[in-house]
């Protein structure tokens, strides 16, 4: 059974993200891509999967320059 305090924290987190304009999206990722994302995180290229995926999306769709420590 989920912890009530943890559930509250998650709800607050999601609310704050929505308020700043972020959207939650669920997608299926092919195994090879998932492995490549995990490897990039393990090697320290990104702090998290979310950061790696956001970087890829921005590079493809927003054309923003991102500084990545390699």
VMD Tcl script that draws the C-alpha trace (Angstrom):
set ca {
  {0.00 0.00 0.00}
  {1.44 3.41 -0.96}
  {2.68 5.69 1.77}
  {0.32 8.69 2.18}
  {3.22 11.16 2.62}
  {4.93 9.86 -0.50}
  {1.69 10.16 -2.47}
  {1.32 13.78 -1.28}
  {4.90 14.59 -2.33}
  {4.33 13.14 -5.78}
  {1.09 15.09 -6.18}
  {2.82 18.35 -5.13}
  {5.70 17.64 -7.50}
  {3.37 16.98 -10.44}
  {1.30 20.06 -9.64}
  {4.39 22.29 -9.56}
  {5.58 20.87 -12.89}
  {2.15 21.47 -14.48}
  {2.12 25.04 -13.13}
  {5.41 25.80 -14.87}
  {4.04 24.43 -18.13}
  {5.57 20.95 -18.19}
  {3.53 18.04 -19.50}
  {3.79 14.42 -18.45}
  {4.05 12.02 -21.41}
  {4.33 8.26 -21.38}
  {6.06 6.64 -24.33}
  {7.38 3.20 -25.20}
  {11.12 3.23 -25.91}
  {12.83 0.45 -27.88}
  {15.24 -1.64 -25.81}
  {18.35 -0.49 -27.69}
  {17.50 3.16 -27.04}
  {16.72 2.47 -23.41}
  {20.09 0.76 -23.04}
  {21.87 3.69 -24.73}
  {20.13 6.19 -22.42}
  {21.06 4.14 -19.35}
  {24.67 3.92 -20.55}
  {24.88 7.69 -21.05}
  {23.58 8.21 -17.50}
  {25.96 5.60 -16.05}
  {28.90 7.25 -17.87}
  {28.01 10.61 -16.33}
  {26.99 12.32 -19.54}
  {23.60 13.07 -18.00}
  {22.39 13.14 -14.40}
  {19.21 11.21 -15.13}
  {17.18 9.51 -17.83}
  {14.84 12.49 -17.86}
  {17.73 14.85 -18.57}
  {19.01 12.61 -21.39}
  {15.59 12.32 -23.01}
  {14.89 16.05 -22.62}
  {18.24 16.82 -24.24}
  {17.41 14.61 -27.23}
  {13.94 16.13 -27.62}
  {15.28 19.68 -27.41}
  {18.02 18.92 -29.92}
  {15.48 17.48 -32.33}
  {12.49 19.77 -31.89}
  {13.55 22.99 -30.16}
  {17.08 23.31 -31.56}
  {18.33 24.65 -28.24}
  {22.02 24.61 -27.44}
  {22.74 22.54 -24.35}
  {26.00 22.26 -22.53}
  {26.74 18.64 -21.63}
  {29.73 17.66 -19.57}
  {31.46 14.69 -21.16}
}
mol new
graphics top color blue
foreach p $ca { graphics top sphere $p radius 0.5 }
foreach p [lrange $ca 0 end-1] q [lrange $ca 1 end] { graphics top cylinder $p $q radius 0.2 }
display resetview
